[in-house]
């Protein structure tokens, strides 16, 4: 669940790409969206980028972006971007945060020392 090394670095880059895509999607529709929608996107992006409750945050990013896209009815190009972000967020929700995240510090591997019998 919390792989170190290159797989952990790849998961960090995946988290950052999902967060950046969510913020860019919000920025693209800045004039059509309410302020609280932007605040929600910033909070979700921060949670995804630092790796805090990653499966939940990635699912929230997926739902947020899909709801914004459905509400605004964007064109074919935005649909392709939505599909790519959705696949990235789904992969992140299924894979987990990696070793370089808040989740790995909170829930990561622990050394269990059993007392001698």
ABEGO torsion letter per residue (X at the ends): XBBBEAAAAAAAAAAAAAAAAAAAAAAAAAAABBAAAAAAAAAAAAAAAAGBGAAAAAAAAAAAAAAAAAAAGBBAAAAAAAAAAAAAAAAAAAAEAEABBAAAAAABBBBBBBBBX
